[in-house]
Amino acid sequence: MAFFRSTFQTLKQICIGAVVTCSLIGAGVAHAERGPATAEEGERIVKLAAVSDKDPLATMNSAEGRWFQKWADDVPDYMFGPDKGVFWFHNGVAKGDLMRVLRFHHTVSTAAFQLQKKIKDPMKNEADNEAKTLAGVEGLLRAYESLVAKNAENRVAAIDELIAARNKGGLAELVKKMPPMPSR
C-alpha cells in the first residue's frame, strides 16, 4: 500500500510540474507574440488617462480599463513598475477600494506619460524616474479630486496635503522628498 501511495504522490508531482511548465511556456509564447507598443495603443492610453481623471472608478471597471491592465502587464517594450509615489500612498495613506482605484489611475497616468515621452524604462535614468513619479502623483491627485467630489468620505488628509503643496507650486519638491522604494 505504501508503494502505491508513494507512486501516486510521485505521479501527482510530475503532473503538477507538467501543468506549471506548460502554463509558463504558454505565457512566454503569448508574451513573445505580443509585439511592442503601437502608436494607436499609445493614443488609446493617453485618452484613457484623460477619461480616468474625471471618473477613475468607472474607467477602472470598464472594458477599456481591463484592456489597459492586461496591456500594461503584457507589453514587452515598456516598464510600468511601481515608484516611490505609489509606495507612499500604498503605505497606509489610502485603503481598500480607494487604494485600488488610485493605484489603477497612477498606472494609467504614468503609462500615458511614458508613452508620450517615449520613456521605455524610467529606472535607467534618475531624471526620467523622477519625472514619471511626479506624473503619476499628479494623475493620482486628479483622480482623487474627482473621487472626493463624488463622495466626501473618500477624503484623506495626507492626500489633501499633497494637493495643497501642488496648489502652492511645491509638489515636485515634496515628491522628491518622499521615502524611497524599499529594496527588494
C-alpha positions as CSV (number, residue, x, y, z in Angstrom):
1,M,0.0,0.0,0.0
2,A,2.8,2.4,0.8
3,F,4.3,1.7,-2.6
4,F,1.1,2.8,-4.3
5,R,0.8,6.0,-2.2
6,S,4.4,6.8,-3.0
7,T,3.9,6.1,-6.7
8,F,0.7,8.1,-6.7
9,Q,2.4,11.1,-5.0
10,T,5.2,11.0,-7.5
11,L,2.8,10.9,-10.4
12,K,0.9,13.7,-8.9
13,Q,4.0,15.8,-8.5
14,I,5.0,15.1,-12.1
15,C,1.6,16.1,-13.4
16,I,1.6,19.3,-11.4
17,G,5.1,20.1,-12.7
18,A,4.0,19.5,-16.2
19,V,1.0,21.8,-15.9
20,V,3.1,24.5,-14.4
21,T,5.7,24.1,-17.1
22,C,3.1,24.2,-19.9
23,S,1.5,27.3,-18.5
24,L,4.8,29.1,-18.2
25,I,5.8,28.1,-21.7
26,G,2.3,29.2,-22.9
27,A,2.7,32.6,-21.2
28,G,6.2,33.0,-22.6
29,V,4.9,32.3,-26.1
30,A,2.0,34.7,-25.7
31,H,4.3,37.4,-24.3
32,A,6.7,36.8,-27.2
33,E,3.8,37.0,-29.7
34,R,2.8,40.4,-28.2
35,G,4.8,42.9,-30.1
36,P,6.0,46.3,-28.9
37,A,3.5,49.1,-28.1
38,T,1.9,50.7,-31.2
39,A,1.2,54.3,-31.8
40,E,-2.6,53.5,-31.8
41,E,-2.3,51.9,-28.4
42,G,-0.3,54.9,-27.1
43,E,-3.1,57.3,-28.3
44,R,-5.7,55.0,-26.7
45,I,-3.9,55.1,-23.3
46,V,-3.5,58.8,-23.4
47,K,-7.2,59.2,-24.0
48,L,-8.0,56.6,-21.3
49,A,-5.9,58.6,-18.8
50,A,-7.8,61.8,-19.6
51,V,-11.2,60.0,-19.1
52,S,-9.9,58.4,-15.9
53,D,-9.1,61.8,-14.5
54,K,-12.8,62.5,-14.4
55,D,-14.1,59.1,-13.3
56,P,-11.4,56.7,-12.3
57,L,-13.7,54.1,-10.7
58,A,-15.8,53.8,-13.8
59,T,-12.8,53.7,-16.1
60,M,-11.0,51.1,-14.0
61,N,-14.1,48.9,-14.1
62,S,-14.8,49.4,-17.8
63,A,-13.8,47.1,-20.7
64,E,-11.2,49.7,-21.7
65,G,-9.8,49.8,-18.2
66,R,-9.5,46.0,-18.1
67,W,-7.9,46.1,-21.6
68,F,-5.3,48.6,-20.3
69,Q,-4.4,46.5,-17.2
70,K,-3.8,43.4,-19.4
71,W,-1.9,45.6,-21.9
72,A,0.4,47.1,-19.2
73,D,1.2,43.6,-18.0
74,D,1.9,42.2,-21.5
75,V,3.6,44.9,-23.5
76,P,7.2,43.9,-23.7
77,D,8.9,47.2,-24.5
78,Y,7.7,49.4,-21.6
79,M,8.3,49.1,-17.9
80,F,5.4,50.5,-15.8
81,G,6.6,49.3,-12.4
82,P,5.8,51.0,-9.1
83,D,7.7,54.0,-7.8
84,K,8.0,55.9,-4.5
85,G,4.8,57.8,-5.2
86,V,2.7,54.7,-5.4
87,F,4.6,53.2,-2.5
88,W,3.8,56.3,-0.5
89,F,0.0,56.1,-0.9
90,H,0.1,52.3,-0.5
91,N,1.9,52.6,2.8
92,G,-1.2,53.4,4.8
93,V,-2.3,56.6,3.1
94,A,-5.1,55.1,1.1
95,K,-7.1,52.0,2.0
96,G,-9.3,49.4,0.3
97,D,-11.2,50.4,-2.8
98,L,-9.7,53.9,-2.8
99,M,-6.2,52.4,-2.9
100,R,-7.2,50.1,-5.8
101,V,-8.7,53.0,-7.8
102,L,-5.7,55.3,-7.1
103,R,-3.2,52.5,-8.0
104,F,-5.0,52.0,-11.3
105,H,-5.0,55.7,-12.1
106,H,-1.4,56.1,-11.1
107,T,-0.5,53.3,-13.5
108,V,-2.6,54.7,-16.4
109,S,-1.2,58.2,-15.7
110,T,2.5,57.0,-15.7
111,A,1.9,54.9,-18.8
112,A,0.4,57.8,-20.7
113,F,3.3,60.0,-19.6
114,Q,5.9,57.4,-20.5
115,L,4.3,56.8,-23.9
116,Q,4.1,60.5,-24.7
117,K,7.8,61.0,-23.7
118,K,8.9,57.6,-25.2
119,I,10.5,56.6,-21.8
120,K,10.5,52.8,-22.0
121,D,12.3,52.1,-18.8
122,P,12.4,55.0,-16.4
123,M,14.6,53.1,-13.9
124,K,17.5,53.5,-16.4
125,N,17.7,57.3,-15.8
126,E,17.1,59.1,-12.5
127,A,15.6,62.2,-14.1
128,D,13.2,60.0,-16.1
129,N,12.2,58.1,-13.0
130,E,11.6,61.4,-11.0
131,A,9.5,62.8,-13.9
132,K,7.5,59.6,-14.2
133,T,6.9,59.6,-10.4
134,L,5.7,63.2,-10.5
135,A,3.4,62.5,-13.4
136,G,1.9,59.5,-11.5
137,V,1.4,61.6,-8.4
138,E,-0.2,64.4,-10.4
139,G,-2.5,61.9,-12.0
140,L,-3.3,60.4,-8.7
141,L,-4.3,63.8,-7.4
142,R,-6.6,64.5,-10.3
143,A,-8.3,61.1,-9.7
144,Y,-8.6,61.7,-6.0
145,E,-10.2,65.1,-6.5
146,S,-12.9,63.6,-8.8
147,L,-13.5,60.8,-6.2
148,V,-13.8,63.3,-3.3
149,A,-16.2,65.5,-5.4
150,K,-18.5,62.4,-5.8
151,N,-18.1,61.2,-2.2
152,A,-16.6,63.3,0.6
153,E,-16.0,60.1,2.5
154,N,-13.1,59.5,0.1
155,R,-11.2,62.4,1.7
156,V,-7.7,61.5,3.1
157,A,-5.7,64.2,5.0
158,A,-2.3,63.1,3.6
159,I,-3.5,63.4,0.0
160,D,-5.1,66.8,0.8
161,E,-1.6,67.9,1.9
162,L,-0.2,66.9,-1.5
163,I,-3.0,68.9,-3.2
164,A,-2.1,72.0,-1.0
165,A,1.5,71.6,-2.0
166,R,0.6,71.3,-5.6
167,N,-1.6,74.4,-5.4
168,K,1.4,76.3,-3.9
169,G,3.8,75.0,-6.6
170,G,5.7,72.7,-4.3
171,L,4.5,69.3,-5.4
172,A,7.7,68.4,-7.3
173,E,9.8,69.1,-4.2
174,L,7.5,67.1,-1.9
175,V,7.6,64.1,-4.3
176,K,11.4,64.3,-4.3
177,K,11.4,64.1,-0.5
178,M,9.1,61.0,-0.4
179,P,10.8,58.0,1.1
180,P,12.5,55.7,-1.5
181,M,11.0,52.4,-2.6
182,P,12.1,49.6,-0.3
183,S,14.9,47.4,-1.5
184,R,13.7,44.0,-2.8
